[in-house]
């Protein structure tokens, strides 16, 4: 056996397991979660893609930032501002996986951005052709001081 093998559920034809073989040996074995009927009803039934997002969209993301983002004293005192970009994966259940800084501004701001993304609730996963899929995401967080 060599290459990628897919195993399908009889009830709905969805993939429940994927095995990667090299020279007859399993090098990767991936189990996919069962999608409940309630989850399936949320998935669009037409082909296409829907990007993952914070639940409620950009307005909800902005509210979350307004209530939870703390501008670090170190950055305030040094009047440091900028746009940080975080990269991470949103898995099929909406969990944030492997968050890291894609574009840095300054250490204290970077750490705050990571704290924010790690503390967020589950995201709405991406859909592709009617199935939940994991997705790669780059999310900006803007740090701006207001002049008084």
N, CA and C of each residue as an Amber inpcrd file, in Angstrom:
protein
   444
   0.8490000  -1.1810000   0.0000000   0.0000000   0.0000000   0.0000000
   0.8860000   1.2330000   0.0000000   0.4420000   2.2270000  -0.7520000
   1.1840000   3.4670000  -0.8470000   0.1890000   4.5960000  -1.1110000
   0.4500000   5.7790000  -0.5450000  -0.4060000   6.9320000  -0.8050000
  -1.4560000   7.1320000   0.2630000  -2.4920000   7.8890000  -0.0920000
  -3.5590000   8.2600000   0.8400000  -4.7680000   7.3620000   0.6060000
  -5.2850000   6.7780000   1.6850000  -6.4830000   5.9480000   1.6300000
  -7.5660000   6.6300000   2.4610000  -8.7940000   6.6960000   1.9270000
  -9.9230000   7.2930000   2.6290000 -10.9230000   6.1990000   2.9890000
 -11.5110000   6.3010000   4.1740000 -12.5130000   5.3620000   4.6370000
 -13.8060000   6.1440000   4.8500000 -14.9270000   5.6340000   4.2950000
 -16.1820000   6.3680000   4.2740000 -17.2140000   5.7340000   5.1850000
 -18.1130000   6.5760000   5.7410000 -19.2400000   6.1070000   6.5350000
 -20.3140000   5.5910000   5.5720000 -20.9430000   4.4820000   5.9350000
 -22.0150000   3.9430000   5.0960000 -23.2600000   4.8130000   5.1320000
 -23.5410000   5.4210000   6.2890000 -24.8020000   6.1480000   6.4440000
 -24.8840000   7.4060000   5.5850000 -23.7760000   8.1260000   5.4060000
 -23.8640000   9.3680000   4.6390000 -22.7370000   9.5470000   3.6240000
 -21.8380000   8.5930000   3.5560000 -20.7650000   8.6780000   2.5770000
 -19.6460000   9.6440000   2.9320000 -19.6490000  10.1820000   4.1520000
 -18.6020000  11.1270000   4.5370000 -17.3420000  10.3750000   4.9670000
 -16.2110000  11.0430000   4.8260000 -14.9380000  10.4490000   5.2210000
 -14.8620000  10.4210000   6.7440000 -14.5380000   9.2560000   7.3260000
 -14.3660000   9.2080000   8.7740000 -12.9210000   8.9050000   9.1630000
 -12.1050000   8.4480000   8.1990000 -10.7190000   8.1460000   8.5060000
  -9.8750000   8.3000000   7.2460000  -8.6540000   8.7610000   7.4610000
  -7.6910000   8.8850000   6.3650000  -6.3790000   8.2930000   6.8430000
  -5.8100000   7.3960000   6.0320000  -4.5180000   6.7990000   6.3740000
  -3.5350000   7.1040000   5.2500000  -2.3470000   7.5470000   5.6290000
  -1.2780000   7.7940000   4.6690000  -0.2620000   6.6650000   4.8060000
   0.0140000   6.0150000   3.6830000   0.9400000   4.8870000   3.6640000
   2.1900000   5.2380000   2.8680000   3.3150000   4.7250000   3.3190000
   4.5600000   4.7800000   2.5650000   5.2100000   3.4150000   2.6660000
   5.4170000   2.7940000   1.5210000   6.0400000   1.4640000   1.4500000
   5.3530000   0.4470000   2.3550000   4.0220000   0.4680000   2.3560000
   3.2450000  -0.4940000   3.1240000   3.0900000  -0.1900000   4.5920000
   3.6590000   0.9210000   5.0680000   3.5780000   1.2850000   6.4860000
   2.7010000   2.5340000   6.6510000   1.8760000   2.5430000   7.6990000
   1.0590000   3.7190000   7.9940000   1.9720000   4.7930000   8.5870000
   2.0100000   5.9780000   7.9470000   2.8140000   7.0780000   8.4750000
   1.9420000   8.1480000   9.1250000   0.6350000   8.1270000   8.8050000
  -0.2900000   9.0680000   9.4230000  -1.6800000   8.4520000   9.3970000
  -2.3730000   8.5470000  10.5290000  -3.7220000   8.0080000  10.6460000
  -4.5950000   9.0910000  11.2580000  -5.5490000   9.5860000  10.4930000
  -6.3850000  10.6980000  10.9360000  -7.8320000  10.2480000  11.0450000
  -8.4400000  10.4550000  12.2170000  -9.8600000  10.1980000  12.4170000
 -10.6140000  11.5130000  12.3390000 -11.7370000  11.5370000  11.6160000
 -12.5540000  12.7280000  11.4900000 -13.7710000  12.5910000  12.3890000
 -14.1880000  13.6930000  13.0230000 -15.3280000  13.6060000  13.9480000
 -16.6370000  13.3440000  13.2120000 -17.5670000  12.7540000  13.9360000
 -18.9070000  12.5710000  13.3970000 -19.6090000  13.9190000  13.4460000
 -20.1920000  14.3230000  12.3410000 -20.9360000  15.5820000  12.2970000
 -22.3850000  15.2570000  12.6440000 -22.9000000  15.9010000  13.6850000
 -24.2690000  15.6340000  14.1260000 -25.2710000  16.2030000  13.1320000
 -26.5070000  15.7650000  13.2650000 -27.5670000  16.2510000  12.3840000
 -27.7330000  17.7660000  12.5480000 -27.6330000  18.2650000  13.7770000
 -27.7560000  19.7110000  14.0230000 -26.6360000  20.4750000  13.3260000
 -25.4030000  19.9380000  13.3890000 -24.2820000  20.5750000  12.6900000
 -24.4900000  20.5490000  11.1790000 -24.9630000  19.4160000  10.6800000
 -25.1610000  19.2670000   9.2450000 -26.1970000  20.2700000   8.7170000
 -27.2240000  20.5680000   9.5380000 -28.2520000  21.5200000   9.1070000
 -27.7050000  22.9350000   8.9840000 -26.6220000  23.2390000   9.7080000
 -25.9990000  24.5570000   9.6390000 -25.1380000  24.7160000   8.3870000
 -24.7740000  23.6020000   7.7800000 -23.8820000  23.6340000   6.6200000
 -24.7040000  23.9100000   5.3660000 -24.2710000  24.8500000   4.5350000
 -25.0010000  25.0900000   3.2940000 -24.9620000  23.8480000   2.4050000
 -26.0490000  23.6020000   1.6940000 -26.1400000  22.3930000   0.8830000
 -25.6990000  22.6040000  -0.5500000 -25.2610000  23.7860000  -0.8840000
 -24.7800000  24.0220000  -2.2370000 -23.2540000  24.0340000  -2.2360000
 -22.6520000  23.6800000  -3.3670000 -21.1910000  23.7090000  -3.4420000
 -20.6640000  25.1240000  -3.2360000 -19.4720000  25.2080000  -2.6910000
 -18.8500000  26.5070000  -2.4720000 -18.0710000  26.5110000  -1.1840000
 -17.5430000  27.6680000  -0.8700000 -16.7310000  27.8090000   0.3250000
 -17.2340000  28.9650000   1.1750000 -17.1770000  28.7680000   2.4790000
 -17.4710000  29.8280000   3.4320000 -16.2840000  29.8750000   4.3860000
 -15.6930000  31.0430000   4.5180000 -14.5110000  31.2110000   5.3570000
 -14.8780000  31.1320000   6.8340000 -13.9460000  30.6520000   7.6450000
 -14.1550000  30.6380000   9.0910000 -14.1900000  32.0790000   9.6050000
 -14.9010000  32.2770000  10.7230000 -14.9780000  33.6180000  11.2940000
 -15.3180000  33.5470000  12.7670000 -15.0790000  34.6740000  13.4370000
 -15.4870000  34.8080000  14.8330000 -17.0180000  34.7790000  14.8410000
 -17.6480000  34.0500000  15.7870000 -19.1060000  33.9710000  15.7970000
 -19.7530000  35.3610000  15.8650000 -20.6060000  35.6480000  14.9280000
 -21.2600000  36.9540000  14.8660000 -20.5840000  37.9070000  13.9000000
 -19.4600000  37.4800000  13.3330000 -18.7930000  38.2850000  12.3080000
 -17.9050000  39.3880000  12.8650000 -17.5780000  40.3380000  11.9930000
 -16.6470000  41.4200000  12.3420000 -17.1610000  42.3090000  13.4700000
 -18.4700000  42.5700000  13.5140000 -19.0090000  43.4150000  14.5920000
 -18.8320000  42.7420000  15.9580000 -19.0670000  41.4320000  16.0260000
 -18.8850000  40.7050000  17.2810000 -17.4040000  40.6610000  17.6620000
 -16.5160000  40.5120000  16.6630000 -15.0730000  40.5190000  16.9180000
 -14.6570000  41.8730000  17.5050000 -15.1670000  42.9640000  16.9300000
 -14.8420000  44.3060000  17.4300000 -15.3340000  44.4820000  18.8680000
 -16.5350000  43.9840000  19.1890000 -17.0510000  44.0650000  20.5650000
 -16.1590000  43.2620000  21.5150000 -15.7450000  42.0720000  21.0790000
 -14.8610000  41.2380000  21.9120000 -13.5560000  41.9830000  22.2000000
 -12.9710000  42.5890000  21.1820000 -11.7330000  43.3480000  21.3820000
 -11.9560000  44.5320000  22.3170000 -13.0520000  45.2770000  22.1200000
 -13.3370000  46.4420000  22.9610000 -13.4870000  46.0680000  24.4340000
 -14.0250000  44.9070000  24.7170000 -14.2420000  44.4910000  26.1040000
 -13.0490000  43.7750000  26.7260000 -12.1730000  43.2170000  25.9220000
 -11.1280000  42.3490000  26.4700000  -9.6930000  42.7860000  26.2100000
  -9.4840000  43.6430000  25.2320000  -8.1280000  44.0590000  24.8780000
  -7.6040000  45.0630000  25.9030000  -6.4030000  44.8000000  26.4210000
  -5.7630000  45.7030000  27.3700000  -4.4650000  46.2010000  26.7430000
  -4.4060000  47.4870000  26.5160000  -3.1980000  48.0710000  25.9180000
  -2.1000000  48.0140000  26.9720000  -1.0150000  47.3080000  26.7180000
   0.0400000  47.1580000  27.7380000   0.6610000  48.5010000  28.1340000
   0.9140000  48.6820000  29.4390000   1.5100000  49.9240000  29.9440000
   2.8240000  50.2450000  29.2380000   3.6220000  49.2260000  29.0100000
   4.9140000  49.4180000  28.3430000   4.7300000  50.0960000  26.9780000
   3.7270000  49.6480000  26.2170000   3.4640000  50.2140000  24.8950000
   2.8390000  51.6080000  25.0050000   1.9850000  51.8100000  26.0040000
   1.3800000  53.1350000  26.2070000   2.4620000  54.1490000  26.5460000
   3.3320000  53.8140000  27.4940000   4.3870000  54.7320000  27.9260000
   5.3480000  55.0820000  26.7910000   5.6120000  54.1310000  25.9050000
   6.5250000  54.3630000  24.7810000   5.7720000  54.8510000  23.5360000
   4.4430000  55.0120000  23.6640000   3.5780000  55.4490000  22.5520000
   3.7550000  54.5750000  21.3080000   3.7680000  53.2620000  21.5450000
   3.9190000  52.3030000  20.4510000   2.5490000  51.9310000  19.9080000
   2.4030000  52.0260000  18.6030000   1.1610000  51.6620000  17.9230000
   1.5160000  50.7930000  16.7140000   0.5440000  50.0760000  16.2100000
   0.7810000  49.2900000  15.0030000  -0.2470000  48.1980000  14.8130000
  -0.0930000  47.5120000  13.7080000  -1.0080000  46.4390000  13.3280000
  -0.2840000  45.1040000  13.4140000  -0.7760000  44.2540000  14.2900000
  -0.2310000  42.9090000  14.4530000  -1.0920000  41.9720000  13.6150000
  -0.4510000  40.9910000  13.0010000  -1.1980000  39.9470000  12.2960000
  -0.9150000  38.6250000  12.9840000  -1.9930000  37.9660000  13.3900000
  -1.9040000  36.6370000  13.9860000  -2.2320000  35.6020000  12.9180000
  -1.5470000  34.4750000  12.9580000  -1.9270000  33.3680000  12.0800000
  -2.2430000  32.1750000  12.9490000  -3.2450000  31.4090000  12.5200000
  -3.6760000  30.2380000  13.2770000  -4.5520000  29.3770000  12.3910000
  -4.9070000  28.2340000  12.9050000  -5.8160000  27.3220000  12.2140000
  -7.1000000  27.2640000  13.0140000  -8.2370000  27.2960000  12.3130000
  -9.5360000  27.0400000  12.9250000  -9.9060000  25.6240000  12.5010000
  -9.9960000  24.7000000  13.4730000 -10.3070000  23.3160000  13.1060000
 -11.8050000  23.1470000  12.8400000 -12.2110000  21.9230000  12.5130000
 -13.6140000  21.6650000  12.1470000 -14.5750000  21.8760000  13.3030000
 -14.0620000  21.9210000  14.5310000 -14.9280000  22.1760000  15.6880000
 -14.9100000  23.6440000  16.0960000 -14.0900000  24.4720000  15.4300000
 -14.0110000  25.8920000  15.7490000 -12.9180000  26.2550000  16.7390000
 -12.0780000  25.2920000  17.1060000 -10.9750000  25.5580000  18.0350000
  -9.8440000  26.2930000  17.3350000  -9.1730000  27.1670000  18.0740000
  -7.9940000  27.8750000  17.5700000  -6.7860000  26.9700000  17.8150000
  -6.0410000  26.6740000  16.7440000  -4.8860000  25.7910000  16.8230000
  -3.6310000  26.5650000  16.4140000  -2.5570000  26.3920000  17.1480000
  -1.2330000  26.9430000  16.8220000  -1.2110000  28.4440000  16.5210000
  -1.7640000  29.2890000  17.4010000  -1.6880000  30.7300000  17.1240000
  -0.2500000  31.2320000  17.2520000   0.1470000  32.0840000  16.3260000
   1.4670000  32.6950000  16.3920000   1.4410000  34.0340000  15.6690000
   2.4650000  34.8200000  15.9170000   2.5670000  36.1480000  15.3180000
   3.0770000  36.0190000  13.8910000   2.3260000  36.5820000  12.9560000
   2.7260000  36.6140000  11.5440000   3.4510000  37.9150000  11.2420000
   2.9730000  39.0030000  11.8580000   3.6160000  40.3210000  11.7190000
   3.6640000  40.9440000  13.1100000   4.8570000  41.2180000  13.5630000
   5.0820000  41.7350000  14.9110000   5.1520000  43.2560000  14.9020000
   4.8280000  43.8520000  16.0520000   5.0100000  45.2910000  16.2560000
   5.9970000  45.5040000  17.4000000   5.6780000  44.9190000  18.5500000
   6.5080000  45.0670000  19.7510000   6.0830000  43.9650000  20.7120000
   7.0280000  43.4980000  21.5100000   6.8140000  42.3260000  22.3530000
   5.5270000  42.3900000  23.1830000   5.2960000  43.4730000  23.9180000
   4.1290000  43.5330000  24.8090000   2.8240000  43.5260000  24.0130000
   2.8140000  44.1750000  22.8510000   1.6150000  44.1490000  22.0040000
   1.4150000  42.7580000  21.4030000   2.5030000  42.1290000  20.9880000
   2.4210000  40.7690000  20.4440000   1.8310000  39.8120000  21.4810000
   2.3140000  39.9050000  22.7120000   1.8310000  39.0270000  23.7770000
   0.3480000  39.2650000  24.0680000  -0.0740000  40.5170000  24.0290000
  -1.4870000  40.8250000  24.2580000  -2.3470000  40.2640000  23.1280000
  -1.8830000  40.3740000  21.9010000  -2.6270000  39.8280000  20.7670000
  -2.7730000  38.3070000  20.9020000  -1.7090000  37.6290000  21.3000000
  -1.7840000  36.1800000  21.5060000  -2.7390000  35.8300000  22.6480000
  -2.7100000  36.6170000  23.7150000  -3.6280000  36.3760000  24.8440000
  -5.0750000  36.4970000  24.3870000  -5.3360000  37.5090000  23.5780000
  -6.6960000  37.7520000  23.0790000  -7.1910000  36.5820000  22.2350000
  -6.3770000  36.1260000  21.2990000  -6.8400000  35.0540000  20.4060000
  -6.9890000  33.7370000  21.1640000  -6.0850000  33.4710000  22.1040000
  -6.1800000  32.2360000  22.8890000  -7.3920000  32.2490000  23.8100000
  -7.8320000  33.4300000  24.2300000  -8.9670000  33.5450000  25.1370000
 -10.3130000  33.6590000  24.4450000 -10.3200000  33.6860000  23.1320000
 -11.5950000  33.8480000  22.4220000 -12.3990000  32.5500000  22.4580000
 -13.6860000  32.6900000  22.2390000 -14.5580000  31.5170000  22.1880000
 -14.3070000  30.7610000  20.8870000 -14.9390000  29.6120000  20.7480000
 -14.8000000  28.8460000  19.5090000 -15.2900000  29.6700000  18.3270000
 -14.5770000  29.5580000  17.2230000 -14.9350000  30.2560000  16.0010000
 -15.8980000  29.3910000  15.1870000 -16.5530000  30.0120000  14.2340000
 -17.3940000  29.2780000  13.2940000 -16.4580000  28.6840000  12.2460000
 -16.4210000  27.3500000  12.1140000 -15.4780000  26.7450000  11.1690000
 -15.8380000  27.0330000   9.7200000 -14.8520000  26.8420000   8.8570000
 -15.0480000  27.0230000   7.4210000 -15.8580000  25.8540000   6.8580000
 -16.5310000  26.1230000   5.7440000 -17.2770000  25.0940000   5.0120000
 -16.7280000  25.0320000   3.6010000 -16.6110000  23.8340000   3.0870000
 -16.2010000  23.6640000   1.6990000 -17.0580000  22.5590000   1.1060000
 -17.7950000  22.9040000   0.0740000 -18.6870000  21.9530000  -0.5990000
 -19.5930000  21.2240000   0.3900000 -20.1400000  21.9740000   1.3310000
 -21.1050000  21.4160000   2.2720000 -20.5230000  20.6600000   3.4420000
 -19.2080000  20.6910000   3.6200000 -18.5700000  19.9830000   4.7360000
 -17.7580000  20.9500000   5.5830000 -17.7280000  20.6790000   6.8870000
 -16.8770000  21.4570000   7.7730000 -15.4250000  21.1030000   7.4890000
 -14.5730000  22.1170000   7.3800000 -13.1480000  21.8830000   7.1220000
 -12.3200000  22.7850000   8.0170000 -11.0770000  22.3710000   8.2810000
 -10.1830000  23.2580000   9.0150000  -9.6570000  24.3000000   8.0340000
  -9.3030000  25.4670000   8.5700000  -8.8490000  26.5490000   7.6970000
  -7.7050000  27.3120000   8.3410000  -6.8920000  27.8750000   7.4950000
  -5.7740000  28.7210000   7.9020000  -6.2840000  30.1500000   7.9190000
  -5.9540000  30.8840000   8.9510000  -6.4980000  32.2220000   9.1200000
  -5.3860000  33.2010000   9.4670000  -5.4700000  34.4100000   8.9310000
  -4.6300000  35.5260000   9.3700000  -5.5820000  36.6120000   9.8480000
  -5.4390000  36.9890000  11.1180000  -6.3480000  37.9510000  11.7400000
  -5.5570000  39.1620000  12.2230000  -5.8720000  40.3480000  11.7100000
  -5.1850000  41.5440000  12.2070000  -5.7720000  42.0230000  13.5330000
  -4.9200000  42.6060000  14.3470000  -5.3460000  43.3300000  15.5510000
  -4.5990000  44.6560000  15.5200000  -5.3820000  45.7390000  15.5240000
  -4.8090000  47.0880000  15.4170000  -4.7150000  47.7080000  16.8050000
  -3.5270000  48.2120000  17.1200000  -3.3010000  48.9110000  18.3760000
  -3.0900000  50.3830000  18.0480000  -3.9970000  51.2380000  18.5470000
  -3.9110000  52.6850000  18.3050000  -4.1630000  53.4290000  19.6140000
  -3.3390000  54.4170000  19.8740000  -3.5280000  55.2920000  21.0250000
  -4.2700000  56.5380000  20.5490000  -5.1700000  57.0190000  21.3760000
  -5.9000000  58.2410000  21.0300000  -5.1990000  59.4160000  21.6730000
  -4.9810000  60.4570000  20.8960000  -4.3670000  61.6980000  21.4170000
  -5.4150000  62.4460000  22.2150000  -4.9960000  62.9350000  23.3780000
  -5.9530000  63.6800000  24.2240000  -5.5400000  65.1260000  24.3420000
